[in-house]
Amino acid sequence: MTSYEVTYELQNGEHDTINVASTNLIKAAQFAENFLSVRVKGYSCLVEVKEHIYD
């Protein structure tokens, strides 16, 4: 599993980020889209999905 940072936009234009663990970037994006559209009031769209790099 790899950790991905998913940035999304709300209907008011604000951006927020969540972390998603998945086997690949496409599955992380699909999971985030489904999760956010159901769980986050005012969710608009995904902005960016990238691999989380630990320092």
C-alpha positions in Angstrom: 0.0 0.0 0.0 1.1 3.5 -0.8 -0.2 6.7 0.9 -1.6 9.4 -1.4 -2.5 13.0 -0.7 -5.8 13.9 -2.3 -6.6 17.6 -2.6 -10.3 18.5 -3.3 -12.3 21.6 -3.7 -15.5 22.6 -2.0 -18.4 24.4 -3.6 -17.3 27.6 -1.9 -13.8 27.4 -3.6 -11.9 26.3 -0.5 -9.4 23.4 -0.8 -8.6 20.7 1.7 -6.5 17.5 1.7 -7.0 14.0 2.9 -4.6 11.0 2.9 -5.7 7.8 1.2 -3.9 4.4 1.4 -4.2 2.4 -1.8 -2.4 0.1 -4.2 -2.2 2.7 -6.9 -3.0 6.3 -7.8 -6.1 5.5 -9.9 -7.7 3.5 -7.1 -6.9 6.2 -4.6 -8.6 8.8 -6.8 -11.6 6.6 -7.3 -11.9 5.9 -3.6 -11.6 9.6 -2.7 -14.2 10.6 -5.3 -16.7 8.1 -3.9 -15.9 8.8 -0.3 -15.9 12.6 -0.5 -19.1 12.9 -2.6 -21.0 11.0 0.1 -19.3 12.2 3.3 -18.3 15.8 2.7 -21.0 18.4 2.6 -20.3 20.9 -0.2 -17.8 18.6 -2.0 -17.2 19.8 -5.6 -14.3 18.0 -7.3 -10.8 16.4 -7.0 -8.0 18.9 -7.6 -4.9 16.7 -7.2 -3.8 13.2 -6.2 -0.1 12.6 -5.5 2.1 10.1 -3.7 2.7 11.1 -0.2 6.5 11.5 0.4 7.6 11.1 4.0 10.5 13.3 5.1 
